[in-house]
Structures are given as C-alpha cells and as structure tokens.
Amino acid sequence: MAGTSLDGVDAALVRVAGPATAPRVRLLEFVSAPYPTVVRHRVLRAAAGQPVAAGEISQLNFLLGELFADAALEVCSKAAIAPTRLAGIGSHGQTIFHQGLATPEAGRKITSTLQIAEPAVIAERTGAPVVADFRTADMAAGGQGAPLVPLVDYLLLRDARHGTVALNIGGIANVTVIPAGARPDDVYGFDTGPGNMIIDGLVRTFTHGRRHYDSEGRMAARGEVLGNPLAQMLRFPFFRKQPPKSAGREQFGEEFVQRFFLSLLAGGRPEDLLRTATELTARTIADALRRFVFPRAGVGRLVASGGGAHNTLLMKRIGELLPEASVLRSDELGLPVDAKEAIAFAILADRTLHNLPGNLPTVTGARRAAVLGNVRRG
C-alpha cells in the first residue's frame, strides 16, 4: 500500500484462512519502506497536478514497480518465508490522479483514476501473482473507485451488538459505518476530507523538508486555532456534499494549502497554522459523522487506524468532539494501525484470486458488486 501521504510503501505479510464471509487474518510481518527523497519529490510533482511528461510517468511507473517489489521481498525475508510460498500479492500502487466525480469529456461524463507501480515488474521480481488496478472495475460500473477498504472493515470489525465506525486517517480521512448486526448492504462509507495531507505538507514547508510529519501533534499543540480561516475552510463545498464521495490531492493538495494556509504565512505563526490544520481534520471528521452517520445509525465505538492515529492531539480533539462514542485505536482489536490498509489489500487480492467481489456499491455508488483488479502472473 502507498497512500496519499506519498511517504513510501507499506508491506504486510498476511495469512488468510476461513470462509470468505468471515476470514481469519493473521499478520505475520510488516515493513514500511520510505521513498528515497528524490523519488518522493518526483511522485509529488506528478500527483500535485504539475506539468509532467508522459515519459516521466512511464519511468516512475517502472521505478515504483521495483520499489514495491523490494518491499514485498523485504517483508518475506523479515518473516523468513520464501516468496514462492505467496498465494498472491495485492498492490494498490501509488495514486497520482483520482477523479471520482464525473466531469464532461468529449460529450460524455467521465471518471478516472491512475495508480502507478508496474505490477508486471512486481510479478517478475517475486514470482507471485500480483493483483493491481483495484479501483478501475468499480469506476467502470459507475462507482467512485473509493474507498475500497470498507468491505474489509465489514469482514473484520462487524459486531452483532455494537455499531462501529472504522476511521482511517491517512493523507485523506475516510470512514466505514457498520451498524450493529449489519449485512453487506447496510454498510456505507465515504471520505470525510483531509487527514494528514495538509498537516504533513505544512510541516515539510516549515522545516524545509527536514521533517515530514508532526510527531504526536507536538508542533501543533504549541499553537492556537485561527478561527476565521478555519470557518472559511469549513464552508468548502466538499464537506457539505452527500455521500458517496471520495477525495484526494485534487481537492486538498497544493491549491487548497496555498489558498487557505500559505497565504496567511506572513501574518501567522507556523504552529498556529499547524494547529488550525489539525483542527480542520478533527472538525471535518466529527462534522461528517454528525451530519451523515449519527442520524442513520447507532454508533457505540469509533475505531481509528492510519498514521493519524499516532497524532495525540488529533485523537484527543476527535474524542472531545464526539463524546457520545468510544474512541479507540485498531491495535486494541488486533489490527495494527500502521499495517491495516496493507492488510486490507492483501484480503482484497485474496478475494480477486477467488473471483469474489471486492467493492461495496453502497459505499462507492457502483451499480453492482464487482471483482476488482487485474492479475499479472510471475
């Protein structure tokens, strides 16, 4: 898995057993392989919508294929398991463009997405079947192609007595709503807005690239919320849009940061801007639950994962804004917060290899459940 934070590749080695409707999952090993700085800058240019030649995207596609293969081989080596024993590899790839909402193109309404990290390279290097291009089948069926993890959340976190919201705070924050005793058709989910994306971008700007994230929210904790800019941000149309909806750098990347944050840099302390960005993430998560979830489903617990679950200030603010729900980290339920998304794509790959659907139409808006991804054989 490589997310919108663009910080590297997470690889989870997972043993999947049991029936498809109630899989038993055991994490055997996990590694996180940071991108080399120069590669990260190249990926960021492509993902930020800057003019990039087709040749550069092609080169990055194959280079990231090598880096993803390295991560897969490293996690196998760390677990002392030969790659030949792998049933398959699920590679989400690195998203450099995602437009889940249809736009007019040549007389048609078109959605599109592009993840790079050439799966043929991964298959050749590891010798294992590789499932990739997960989002395209859902989008071809009229869906937004995201989020896809909610099916896995349903399989692993559903409870007969307790309603659950699975909250993932990566570059973008998203939720999966699993009512008590839910069937698949009862589950829904959506992106709430920025997770770590704006916070991380500001940290890189303020430290001139020496740091990539605000460890435990310490820098933001020294600042104060800038009320007027926050109020302007909260009026951004995405936050009021009804689900299903998905987001990425197209909504909350450089243009958003420049408009609402960097334009204030001359008159605001860096820690105040970070504190405001952290509050924006917490507030939009809480507002989305109050607006789109609590009126429809009883929720007793909020289970957080992703890099943002390490941000003490952010988690504290979410708990304060949602006192009616018990807020916990997925570690407490046996799903390590850093590995959860990589685990999810292992499970989705397993479903693809067994010709089982991997999307939830109630989440993505697709017309039907679809088998996701294309398979490359090593």
Sequence and secondary structure as in RCSB ss.txt:
>XXXX:A:sequence
MAGTSLDGVDAALVRVAGPATAPRVRLLEFVSAPYPTVVRHRVLRAAAGQPVAAGEISQLNFLLGELFADAALEV
CSKAAIAPTRLAGIGSHGQTIFHQGLATPEAGRKITSTLQIAEPAVIAERTGAPVVADFRTADMAAGGQGAPLVP
LVDYLLLRDARHGTVALNIGGIANVTVIPAGARPDDVYGFDTGPGNMIIDGLVRTFTHGRRHYDSEGRMAARGEV
LGNPLAQMLRFPFFRKQPPKSAGREQFGEEFVQRFFLSLLAGGRPEDLLRTATELTARTIADALRRFVFPRAGVG
RLVASGGGAHNTLLMKRIGELLPEASVLRSDELGLPVDAKEAIAFAILADRTLHNLPGNLPTVTGARRAAVLGNV
RRG
>XXXX:A:secstr
 B TT SEEEEEEEEEES TTS EEEEEEEEEEE  HHHHHHHHHHHTT    HHHHHHHHHHHHHHHHHHHHHH
HHHHT  GGG S EE   EEEEEEEEEEEETTEEEEEEEEES HHHHHHHH S EEE HHHHHHHTT      TH
HHHHHHH  SS  EEEEEESSEEEEEEE TT  GGG EEEEEEESSHHHHHHHHHHTTTS SS GGGHHHHTS  
 HHHHHHHTT HHHHS SS    HHHHSHHHHHHHTGGGGGGS HHHHHHHHHHHHHHHHHHHIIIIITTT    
EEEEESGGGG HHHHHHHHHH TTSEEEEGGGGT  TTTHHHHHHHHHHHHHHTT     HHHH  SS     EE
E  
